Amino acid sequence: DRDWNYDPIKDDRMFSDQIINSTIGVERDVNSNFNYRLTRRLRGAQVNGFQHQIDANHRINKFHLKASYFNMNNNQVEFNANWSRYSAEVSVINKSIIPGYRYNVDLNVIRNSATDSVQFSAMYFDEHTAYLKSGENSKIDFDIRHTYREDKNPLEGEIRDFSTSQTTRLFLNKDFKTSSVNTVFNYRTITYQLDNDQEETISGRLDWIGRWLDNHIRSEITYSIANSQELKREFVFIRVPIGQGTHTWRDLNDDGIQDLSEFFEAINQDEREYAKIFTPTNEFISAFQNLFVFRVNLEAPRAWRGQGGLKELLSKLSNNTSWSADTKTTDDDLDTRLLAFAKDIPEDLLLTERNGLRSTIFFNRTHALYGLDFTYINNESKQLLTNGFEARTLEEYISGVRINISKQYNLNLRSKHSTKSVSSDFLTDRNYLLDEYEVNPRFSWQPNDRMRFSLEYTLTEKENVLTAESTERASLNEVMAELRLNKAVKSNLNATLRWIEIDFEGEEVSPVGYDMLEALRPGQNITWSLNWQQKVTSG
């Protein structure tokens, strides 16, 4: 329908649709052929016209020629639509490198039947592309091309010059013995004719994968850059059905007005009544994004197992580490655009920043009887809103011990020390810094594959250490019982019962109080949840 300039969404009137197709073709081989197709279509007051389509392909020695042509006309009482597309391409076939040139034109015009003025155009451009790409025997898979393009748009009933652009694109892929690299790079400049305004866009991505020592060391790197025009954002909270949101509202000052400082990330499922919606403003910002992701998995050679001594000890160790840095700035300096993840960006040039580091060391990870692990987590985020910055940080040290007493009984011991910071330069009453310690033993009984019962105890100590005047403290003692029942893949039942006793010092109705109390109240609390899933169809 699009190729007939007919939109069934905008015009949903029902008519009979009559289509006649005829095709003729000549083919000597896959490199030499010619095809012509004629289509006649009549669909009431929506489509009345013809389509002509030609595809030709011919090879003369090393020269490969391709051509295509498309023409459509759709004549209606109120408008006449015409669409012409044609392209021609020539390339020189070589086993190592293939140079080529392509000319492409796409002209679409819808004119008023009475005045012959232009009403609409889906696209109207012509472009020239020169390229070099790898041949079948090339050791590197690559494609580099440069395109010059002129676009036109309807204006005051006529087709007029709109923009000119030049785009350079590079694609490269190479497989080595122990690694592989893949990269895409785009550079584009565009000039708008009406105001002579210029725009520059740079984007690129690099993916690298390495494997060494019989896959005992595996590493991945992803790096990308981009730039764009972005709207400065602010946010509001919209009420949604219970459980479908992300935040809850606490009227801290009892005035009945929903202030931004009174919304918190909901801890309990039944409190998730509000969704945080970012709304755009009328202010545009030139943004430059830089993303870097690094992942590595380490494990000792399997041949070291059972050899005793240091090798035996090291064979039980493994490590998973990942680090990601996503930065968006307004600094157009080249070093910042390329290496923003490694620089300290001033606040007046920063739009958003997200950094995440997670590293876990395992001892006896796959051992059937026992295992140890230690995890370090550091997450930071910062974003610019209309009124200022909002930042969050979380640093955690987690250690764990797993002991399988028997096939049915399992014991897990976990401890955690974390530091959590929330800061805002426009909602200052939300600023706090929590220092937390947690101990969590868990005992599990699993008599068969369909049933598992767990009993655990958690002791948590929290303190707000933002300033010397901060007095908020909390001690949480929690006992939880959990039952899981599974019946193959058809159904499962999960029931939990929690008893929590909280000793709290500070202002309960406050942002820091909500976080430290975990959406509960000082004293004794009881919570329960029941979740049942049933598969009603098979297959």
N, C-alpha and C positions, 0 to 999 in steps of 0.2 A: 504493500500500500504506500509506503514512503516513496518509492520510486515513481509513483503516479501523482505525487503531491496530494495525497488523500489521507486524512487523519480520521480513523474510525472513532476515536475518542471524542473529538470535537464535533463530528458529524455522525451521529448514530442512527440516522434514518435507514430503514430497511428497504433494499431494492434487490431484484434478481441480478446476479453477477454472471455475465457471459464473457468467456475468455476463449480465444482461438490462438493456438501456438503452431508455428511452422518452423522447421529447422532443416538446414542443409549444411553439409560439411564435407571436406576433402582432407584425407590424412595419408601421408606417405610413411611417416614414423612419428615417434614422440617429439622429435625436434622440427618437424615440418608438417603443419596442419593449418586448416582454415575452416572456421565455423561462422555461420550466419543464422540469426534467430529473429523472427518477426512475431510480434504479439499484438493482437487486437483485443481491446477490452471495452465492454459497455456495461456500466453499472448505474442506471438511472440518471439522476442529476448530480452524480458524484464523479464518475469517470467516463470519459468518452474520448478515446485516443489510441495511438499506436506507440509501440516500442520497437526500436531497431538495435540489435546488438551484434557486434562483429569481434571475433578474437582470431588473431593470426600469429603464427609462430614459425620461424624459419631459421635454419642454420646454414651458413656458407663458410666452409672450412672452419676457422676458429671464431668467426663472427656469429653471434647469436642475436637474432632480431625478434622483438616482440611488439605487438601493437594491439590495441583494443579501442572500440568505439561504441558509445551508447547514446541513443537519442530518444527522448520521450516527449510527446505532446498530449495535453489533456485540455480539450476545449469545452468550456462550460458557458452558461448564459452570462454569469457574472464575472468570470475570469478565464484567462488562458494561461496554462502552465507549460513551460518548456524546460527540459533538462538535457544538457549535453555533457558527456564525459568522454575524453579520449586521452590516450597515452601512447608513447612510443619509447622503446628501450633498446639499446644496443650494448652488448658486452663482448669482451674478447676472452674466450675460454682458454685457460691455462691451468696446468696441474698445480702450480704453486700460488699464483695470484690472479685475480680476475678484475680488471678495470671495467667500468661501465658508466653509462649516462642514461638518465630517464627524464622525459618531459611529460608532465601530467597537467591536465586541465579539467576543472569541474565547474560548470556554469549552470546555475539554476535560477529561473526568474518566473514569478507569477505576476501577470499584468492584469489590470482592470480592463474588461472587455470594452467598456464605453469610452474611457479616456486614454487607454494604452499606457497609463502610468504604472510604475513598479509598486506592487503592494508588499511583496515578501520575497526573500531569497534564503534558501537553506544554506547555501554556500556559493561562493563565486570567486574562484582563484585560479592562478596558474603557477606552476613551480618547476624549477630545474634542479636536478640532483645528479651529482657526480660521486662515484664511489670506487673504493677498492675493497675487495673481500678475498678471503682465503679460498684456494682451490682444493681439490679433493686430496692432494698429496701434501698439503701444508701441515707442518708440525704444530702450528698455532691456528686456532679457529678465531678469525677476526673479521670485522666489518667496520670500515671507517667511511663516512659519507658527509657531504656538505650540501645543503639545500637552500636555494634562494626562492622566496615565495612572495607573491603579490596578492593581497586580498581586497575585495570590493564589497560594499554594503549598500542596501537601498537607503536613499536620503532624498526627501522631497520629491518622490516619484521617479527618481532616476538612480541608476547604478553608478556610484562614485567611488573613487579611491579611498580605501580605509587604512591599510597598513602594508608595510613591507617588512619581511623578516629574513634572517639568515640563521641557520641551525647547523651545528656541527655535532655529529654523533659518533662515538667510538664504542665498539663492543669487542671484547677480547676474552678468550677462554683457553687455558693451557693446563694440561694434566702432566704432572711430574711423577717420578717414581713413588714418592711418599707424600705428595701433596697436590693440590689443585687450586687454581685461582680463576676467578670470574669477575669481570669488571664491565660496567656500563657508564659512560660519561656523556653528558649533553651540555652544550653551550649554545644559547639562543639570544639574539638581540632582535628587538622589534621596534619599529618607528611608526607612530600613528600620524597619518597625514593631516588630520584636522588641526591639531595643536602642535605638531612636530615633537611630541613627547616621545622619549625613548625609554625602553625597559630592557633590563638585562637579567637573564635567568641562567643559573649554573646548577646542575644537579648531577649526581653520580653515586655509584654504589660499587663496593668491592667486597667480594666474599672469598675467603681463603680457608681451606681445610687441610690439616696436616695429620699424618699418622706415622708413628715411629715405633721401633722395637716390637714388631709383631702386634701392632695395635694396642700396646700397653700405654702409650701416650697418644691422646687424641686432643686436637685443639682446633678451634674455629674462631675466625675473626670476621666481623661484619662492620663495614665503615661506609657511611653515606653522608652526602651534603645536599642541600637544596635551599632555594630561596623562594619567597612568595609574598604577596600582599595580604595581610591579615587584619581582621577587625579586632579592635580592642574590646575586651569582654567584661561583662559584669554578670552576676548570677542572682537568681531568685529561687525560692523553694515553693514547689507546687504540691498540693495534697493529692495523694494517689491511694488506691485501695491498700488496706493494711497488708504488709508483707511484701509489697511490690516496690517500695521505695528504698532509700538508703539512709535517711536521716529522721530524727525525732525532734519535737519542739518542747522546750521547757520554759514556761513563763517565769523567768527569773525575778522580774520586778512586779509581778502580779498586776500589770496594767492592761492585759488583754490584747496587746499589740505584738505582732510577730516581728521582733527585731532580728537582724541577721546574726547577732551575737548569741541568740537563744536557740539556734539550731545546732545539733550535734550528730555525728555519725552514730547511728543506732547500733547498740550492742545486741539487744534481744530482737528476735524475729517479729514479735507482735508490736514493736515500736516503730517499725519502718513504714511510716505514714507519709513521708515527704520525699520528693525527688529533687535533687539539686540540678537546676536547669541553667546553663550558660546562655546568656542572651547577647547578641552582637550590638555594638554601638555604631555610630556614624563615622567613627575615626579609624582610618586605615593606617597600618604600620608595616614598613618593609621589614620582613623577618628573614633571618638566615639560620637554617637548622643544621645541626651537626650531630650525628649519631655514631657511637662506637660501642660495639658489643664484643666481649672476649669470653670464651668458654674453654676450659681445659679439664680433661679427665685423666687421672694418673693412677696406675696400679703396677705393682711389682711383677716381674715375670713369673708365670705359673710354675716354671721349672725350678724355682727356688723353694717351693713347698716341699717339706720333708727332708731338707738338707741340713737342718740344724743351725745353730749359731745365729749370726747377724742376718744371713739371708732368710732363714726361717722366720725371723721376727719381721723383717721388711716385707715378706710375701703376704703378710696379713694386713698390710696398710694399703689404703686407697684414698683418693681425694677427688672431689668435684668442686670446681670453682667457676663462678661466672661473675662478670662485671659489665655493667651497662651504664652509659652516660649519654643522655639525650638533652641537648642544649639548643635553645632558640634565642637569638639575640638580634639587636638592631645595629651592631657594630659591623661595618662593611669592610674592615681591614682584612686583607687576604689571610694573614696568619690566624686571625680569630675565626674566619669562616672555615678554615681547614682544620684547626686544632682547638676549637672551643672547649672540647671535653677535657683538655689538659691545661686550661687557663682559668684564672680567677677573674670572672667577668664582673665589672662594676654594676651596681644595681640600676643605675640610670640607663644601662644598655641591655639589661637582661629582661626577657619576656617570660620564659619558662626554663626550668632546669630540673632534671630527674636523674639521680645517680643511685645505682643499686649494686651492692657487693654481697655475695653469698659464697661462703667456702665451708665445706664439710670434710672432716677427716674421719675415715672409718677404720676400725680395727676389727677384724673377723666379721666383715659385713655379711658374708654368705654362710657363716658357720651355723650349724644346726643347734648348738647348745648356748652360745653366748656371743655378744658383740658390744663394742663401745663406739661412740661417735661424739664428735665435738663440732659445733657449728658456730660460725661468726656471720652476723648479718648487719649490714649498714645501709639504710635507705634514706635518701634525702630528696625532698621535692620543694620547689619554689615556683610561684607563678605570679605574674603581674595582673591585677584586676584594675578596674577604673579608679578605685580609691587608694590603691597601694598594693603591697606585697602580702602574700600569705605563704608561710613556710612550715614544713613538718620534717622532723628527723626521727629515726628510730635506729638504735644500736642495741644488738642482742648478742649475748654469749650463752650458748646452750650446750649442755653436756648430757649424755644419755648412756644408760647401761641396759642391755637386754639379756635376760636369762630365761632360757626355756627349761623349766624344772623337769617337765616330762612332755609327752605329746599333747597332754590336755591342759597343763598349767604353765602359765607364762607370767614373768615379772619384769616390769619396766620401771626404771628410776630415772627421773629427769630433773635437772636444776637449770635455772635461768637467771641471768642478771641482765637487765635492760635499762636503757635510758631513752626516754621519749620526750621530744620537745615539740611544742606548738607555739608559733609566734605569728603575729600580724601587726603591721604598723598602722592599721586603721581601726582594728577591733582589739584594743590593748587589753581588755578584760579577759580575752581568751588566751593570753600568754601564760604558759607554765612549762616547767621542766620536771619530769617525774623520774625518780630513781627507784627501780623495782627489783626485788629478789623473790624468787619462786622455787619451791621444792614440790615435786609431784611424783609419788610412787603410785603404780598402777598394777593391779593383780587381775589376771584374766583366766577364765576357765572355758575351754572349748571341747566338749565331749565328742562332738562330731562336726561335719561340714555345715550343718544346718543351724547350729545354735552356738552362740558365744555370749558369755556373761562377764562383765567387767566391774570391778570395784576400785575406785581411786580416791586419793586424798590430796588436796592441794593447799599449801600454805603460801600466802603472798603478802609481802610487806612493801608498802608504797610510801614515798615521801616526796613532797614538792620542794625542790631545792633551787627554785628560780632565783630567789633573793634571800638575804638573811632574815627578812621579816616574814617569809613564807612559813606558815604553821600547819599546813594540811598534811595529815598522816592517816594511813589506813592499814589495817591488818585483817586479812580475809582468810578464814578457815572454811574449806569446802570439802564435802563428801559427796561423791557422785556414784550412782549405780546405773549401769547400762545393760540392756538386753537386746540382742539381735537374733532374729529368726529368719532363715532363708529357706525357700522351697524351690530348689533348682533355679531356673531363670524366670519363673512365673510370678513369684511374689516375695516380698521381704517386709519385715516389721522391725522397727527400731524404736525402743522406748528408753527414755532417760529420766532420772529423778535426781535433783540436786538440792542439797541443804547447805546453806552458806550463812556463816555468822561473821558479821563485820563490826570491827571496832574502829570508829572514824573520828578524827579531830579536824575541824575546819567547817567551812560553810557548805552545807549540803547542796543548796540550790545555786550552783555556779558551774561554769565549764569544767574547771579542774575537779570539782566534786563529782560531777556526772562521770568523768573518766575514771577516777579512782574508785568509785563505788560500783563501776561496771553496770550502771543503770539500775542498781538495787538501792536498798535503804539500810541505814545503820541498824544493827541488831540481827535478828534471825530472819532468813529468807528461805523460801522453798519455791523451786521452779520445776516444771516437768514438761516433757515434750513427747509426742507420739506421732510417728511417721509410718504410714503403710502404703506400699506400692504394689499394684496388681497389674499384671500384663493380661489384657483382655483379648488379644489376638495373637496368633502364631505366625511365624514367617518373618 
